[in-house]
Amino acid sequence: MDALLLDAKSWVGTAIYDAVEINTHWFWGDAETKIPEEAQRLNADILVMGTMARTGVTGFFMGNTAEAVLDTIACSVLAVKPDGFVSPVKADD
């Protein structure tokens, strides 16, 4: 996590990084249940979550866990795909 936060600092720049309070939280349990519970408990402004797998229609755009969380979350969500991800959706010309 420390390495990812250092990468984030280089991406956005020191001034922006230092102006934002970043809090990370770790917990155990079913992600589809625990993530919304923790976000509500913390009164989160934004949830940043990685998305990887995509199976079936519900996971086509983001991933099954992210899709399930979006249905129950009250704050903004930033979903991040891994490096090298290529969308299977093609824009029409």
N, C-alpha and C positions, 0 to 999 in steps of 0.2 A: 504494500500500500504506500509506503514511503517513496518508493521509486516512481509510482504512478503520480503521486502528488508533486514530485520534483519535475516530472515531465509536464504536468499541467502548468507549473510555474513558468517553464520555458515557452509553452504554447501561448499563454495569455500575457506574459510579461510580468515583471516583478511588481510594478505599481498596482495593477489590477489584482494580482494574486494576494498582495498584502492588504488590499482594501476589503477583501471578502473573508468572512469568518467561515472556515471549513471545519465541519465536524463529521467524524466517521463513527459509525455505530455497528457493533458486531452482536449477533444473536444467533441462537439455534432454533430450529423448527421449520415447519412447512413455509416456504417462501411466499406462496400465494396468500397465506393467512398472516404470517408474521410481519411482512413488509408493510402492508396497510395499517396494522395495529401499531407498529413502531412509529410510522410517519404521523399517525394521529396523536399518539402519546407525546411525541416530541414537538407537536404543532409545526411540522416541517413546512417550509416555504417551497422547497423543490426536492425531488427525489431523483438522483442520478443512478441509473442502473444499466448494467451491460446486458446485451441480448445476444444469444448465440444460436441456439437450436431453433428450427422452425419446422414443425410437423403439422400436417392437416391444415384445414382452412383457417382455423383460429390463429395459428402461428405463422401464417404466410408472410405477414409484413414485419412482425417484430420478434416473435418467439412466444411460446405458450405462457410462460410465467409472466412476462411483461404484459401480454394481453389480459391475463386474469387480474393482475394488479391494477391496470387502468380502469377496470370496471368497478373497483372499490376504493380508489384513492381520491382524496379531496384536494391534493396539492398538485402543482405543476410537475411534470415528469420529463426528464431528458433521458432518452434511451440511446445507448451508444453501441454500435456494431463493432466487431473486431477489425483490426487492420486486414486489408485484403478482401473484405466482404464485397461481393458483387451481387447486386439486386437481381433477382430473377424477373423482375418487372421491367419491361421495355417500354419507353415512351413512344407513342405513335408520332410519325413525322407529319 
